[in-house]
Protein backbone atom coordinates (compact mmCIF):
# COMPACT_ATOMS: atom_id res chain seq x y z
CA UNK A 1 0.00 0.00 0.00
CA UNK A 2 2.85 2.38 0.76
CA UNK A 3 3.91 2.03 -2.88
CA UNK A 4 0.38 2.77 -4.10
CA UNK A 5 -0.43 5.83 -1.99
CA UNK A 6 2.07 8.68 -1.80
CA UNK A 7 3.03 9.82 1.69
CA UNK A 8 2.07 6.58 3.46
CA UNK A 9 4.49 4.66 5.66
CA UNK A 10 4.38 1.24 7.28
CA UNK A 11 6.73 2.33 10.07
CA UNK A 12 6.52 4.71 13.02
CA UNK A 13 9.95 6.20 13.70
CA UNK A 14 10.98 7.51 17.11
CA UNK A 15 10.66 11.06 15.78
CA UNK A 16 8.54 12.11 12.84
CA UNK A 17 7.15 15.18 11.13
CA UNK A 18 3.38 15.59 11.15
CA UNK A 19 1.08 14.81 9.59
CA UNK A 20 2.32 11.22 9.67
CA UNK A 21 0.32 8.38 8.12
CA UNK A 22 0.98 4.72 8.90
CA UNK A 23 -0.81 1.83 7.19
CA UNK A 24 -0.21 -1.68 8.51
CA UNK A 25 -1.57 -5.02 7.32
CA UNK A 26 -3.55 -6.53 10.18
CA UNK A 27 -2.41 -10.05 11.17
CA UNK A 28 -4.42 -12.86 9.66
CA UNK A 29 -6.20 -10.55 7.25
CA UNK A 30 -5.12 -12.19 4.00
CA UNK A 31 -7.66 -14.67 2.68
CA UNK A 32 -7.46 -16.41 -0.66
CA UNK A 33 -10.61 -17.56 -2.40
CA UNK A 34 -10.57 -19.80 -5.46
CA UNK A 35 -9.01 -23.01 -6.66
CA UNK A 36 -6.32 -21.66 -8.96
CA UNK A 37 -3.01 -20.46 -7.58
CA UNK A 38 -2.76 -17.65 -10.13
CA UNK A 39 -6.36 -16.39 -9.84
CA UNK A 40 -6.92 -15.70 -6.18
CA UNK A 41 -8.98 -13.04 -4.55
CA UNK A 42 -7.19 -11.72 -1.48
CA UNK A 43 -8.79 -9.63 1.25
CA UNK A 44 -6.51 -7.35 3.20
CA UNK A 45 -7.57 -5.50 6.35
CA UNK A 46 -5.43 -2.42 6.84
CA UNK A 47 -5.02 -0.49 10.07
CA UNK A 48 -4.69 3.19 9.17
CA UNK A 49 -3.33 5.70 11.71
CA UNK A 50 -2.79 9.43 11.24
CA UNK A 51 -0.97 11.74 13.64
CA UNK A 52 -1.06 15.54 13.56
CA UNK A 53 -0.90 18.57 15.85
CA UNK A 54 -4.67 18.99 16.28
CA UNK A 55 -7.76 16.81 16.06
CA UNK A 56 -9.02 18.88 13.13
CA UNK A 57 -5.83 18.53 11.08
CA UNK A 58 -5.52 14.81 11.96
CA UNK A 59 -9.13 14.27 10.88
CA UNK A 60 -8.46 16.11 7.59
CA UNK A 61 -5.34 13.98 6.97
CA UNK A 62 -7.34 10.81 7.74
CA UNK A 63 -10.04 11.88 5.28
CA UNK A 64 -7.44 12.45 2.55
CA UNK A 65 -5.77 9.09 3.26
CA UNK A 66 -9.07 7.20 3.32
CA UNK A 67 -10.10 8.88 0.06
CA UNK A 68 -6.80 7.79 -1.55
CA UNK A 69 -7.24 4.19 -0.36
CA UNK A 70 -10.89 4.06 -1.48
CA UNK A 71 -9.80 5.29 -4.94
CA UNK A 72 -7.41 2.32 -5.43
CA UNK A 73 -9.74 -0.01 -7.38
CA UNK A 74 -8.17 -0.70 -10.76
CA UNK A 75 -5.01 -2.23 -12.21
CA UNK A 76 -1.71 -1.96 -10.33
CA UNK A 77 1.65 -3.72 -10.52
CA UNK A 78 1.14 -7.26 -9.28
CA UNK A 79 -2.64 -7.22 -9.14
CA UNK A 80 -6.02 -5.67 -9.69
CA UNK A 81 -7.81 -4.01 -6.77
CA UNK A 82 -11.46 -5.02 -7.13
CA UNK A 83 -12.78 -3.10 -4.15
CA UNK A 84 -11.95 -0.94 -1.18
CA UNK A 85 -14.23 -0.28 1.78
CA UNK A 86 -14.00 1.64 5.01
CA UNK A 87 -14.96 -0.64 7.89
CA UNK A 88 -16.80 1.62 10.29
CA UNK A 89 -15.87 5.27 10.71
CA UNK A 90 -12.46 6.75 11.54
CA UNK A 91 -12.25 7.63 15.21
CA UNK A 92 -10.06 9.79 17.42
CA UNK A 93 -7.68 7.90 19.68
CA UNK A 94 -5.22 9.96 21.73
CA UNK A 95 -1.65 8.74 21.60
CA UNK A 96 -0.34 8.24 25.16
CA UNK A 97 3.30 8.52 24.05
CA UNK A 98 3.21 12.05 22.66
CA UNK A 99 1.08 15.18 22.39
CA UNK A 100 -0.15 14.54 18.86
CA UNK A 101 -3.75 13.91 17.92
CA UNK A 102 -4.32 10.52 16.30
CA UNK A 103 -7.16 9.18 14.16
CA UNK A 104 -7.54 5.46 13.47
CA UNK A 105 -9.53 3.57 10.81
CA UNK A 106 -9.74 0.15 9.18
CA UNK A 107 -9.87 -0.25 5.41
CA UNK A 108 -10.53 -3.53 3.57
CA UNK A 109 -8.96 -4.07 0.13
CA UNK A 110 -9.93 -6.87 -2.26
CA UNK A 111 -7.19 -7.77 -4.72
CA UNK A 112 -6.76 -10.28 -7.53
CA UNK A 113 -3.06 -11.15 -7.51
CA UNK A 114 -1.36 -11.68 -10.87
C-alpha positions as CSV (number, residue, x, y, z in Angstrom):
1,X,0.0,0.0,0.0
2,X,2.8,2.4,0.8
3,X,3.9,2.0,-2.9
4,X,0.4,2.8,-4.1
5,X,-0.4,5.8,-2.0
6,X,2.1,8.7,-1.8
7,X,3.0,9.8,1.7
8,X,2.1,6.6,3.5
9,X,4.5,4.7,5.7
10,X,4.4,1.2,7.3
11,X,6.7,2.3,10.1
12,X,6.5,4.7,13.0
13,X,9.9,6.2,13.7
14,X,11.0,7.5,17.1
15,X,10.7,11.1,15.8
16,X,8.5,12.1,12.8
17,X,7.1,15.2,11.1
18,X,3.4,15.6,11.1
19,X,1.1,14.8,9.6
20,X,2.3,11.2,9.7
21,X,0.3,8.4,8.1
22,X,1.0,4.7,8.9
23,X,-0.8,1.8,7.2
24,X,-0.2,-1.7,8.5
25,X,-1.6,-5.0,7.3
26,X,-3.6,-6.5,10.2
27,X,-2.4,-10.0,11.2
28,X,-4.4,-12.9,9.7
29,X,-6.2,-10.5,7.3
30,X,-5.1,-12.2,4.0
31,X,-7.7,-14.7,2.7
32,X,-7.5,-16.4,-0.7
33,X,-10.6,-17.6,-2.4
34,X,-10.6,-19.8,-5.5
35,X,-9.0,-23.0,-6.7
36,X,-6.3,-21.7,-9.0
37,X,-3.0,-20.5,-7.6
38,X,-2.8,-17.6,-10.1
39,X,-6.4,-16.4,-9.8
40,X,-6.9,-15.7,-6.2
41,X,-9.0,-13.0,-4.6
42,X,-7.2,-11.7,-1.5
43,X,-8.8,-9.6,1.3
44,X,-6.5,-7.3,3.2
45,X,-7.6,-5.5,6.3
46,X,-5.4,-2.4,6.8
47,X,-5.0,-0.5,10.1
48,X,-4.7,3.2,9.2
49,X,-3.3,5.7,11.7
50,X,-2.8,9.4,11.2
51,X,-1.0,11.7,13.6
52,X,-1.1,15.5,13.6
53,X,-0.9,18.6,15.9
54,X,-4.7,19.0,16.3
55,X,-7.8,16.8,16.1
56,X,-9.0,18.9,13.1
57,X,-5.8,18.5,11.1
58,X,-5.5,14.8,12.0
59,X,-9.1,14.3,10.9
60,X,-8.5,16.1,7.6
61,X,-5.3,14.0,7.0
62,X,-7.3,10.8,7.7
63,X,-10.0,11.9,5.3
64,X,-7.4,12.5,2.6
65,X,-5.8,9.1,3.3
66,X,-9.1,7.2,3.3
67,X,-10.1,8.9,0.1
68,X,-6.8,7.8,-1.6
69,X,-7.2,4.2,-0.4
70,X,-10.9,4.1,-1.5
71,X,-9.8,5.3,-4.9
72,X,-7.4,2.3,-5.4
73,X,-9.7,0.0,-7.4
74,X,-8.2,-0.7,-10.8
75,X,-5.0,-2.2,-12.2
76,X,-1.7,-2.0,-10.3
77,X,1.7,-3.7,-10.5
78,X,1.1,-7.3,-9.3
79,X,-2.6,-7.2,-9.1
80,X,-6.0,-5.7,-9.7
81,X,-7.8,-4.0,-6.8
82,X,-11.5,-5.0,-7.1
83,X,-12.8,-3.1,-4.2
84,X,-12.0,-0.9,-1.2
85,X,-14.2,-0.3,1.8
86,X,-14.0,1.6,5.0
87,X,-15.0,-0.6,7.9
88,X,-16.8,1.6,10.3
89,X,-15.9,5.3,10.7
90,X,-12.5,6.8,11.5
91,X,-12.2,7.6,15.2
92,X,-10.1,9.8,17.4
93,X,-7.7,7.9,19.7
94,X,-5.2,10.0,21.7
95,X,-1.6,8.7,21.6
96,X,-0.3,8.2,25.2
97,X,3.3,8.5,24.0
98,X,3.2,12.1,22.7
99,X,1.1,15.2,22.4
100,X,-0.1,14.5,18.9
101,X,-3.7,13.9,17.9
102,X,-4.3,10.5,16.3
103,X,-7.2,9.2,14.2
104,X,-7.5,5.5,13.5
105,X,-9.5,3.6,10.8
106,X,-9.7,0.1,9.2
107,X,-9.9,-0.3,5.4
108,X,-10.5,-3.5,3.6
109,X,-9.0,-4.1,0.1
110,X,-9.9,-6.9,-2.3
111,X,-7.2,-7.8,-4.7
112,X,-6.8,-10.3,-7.5
113,X,-3.1,-11.2,-7.5
114,X,-1.4,-11.7,-10.9
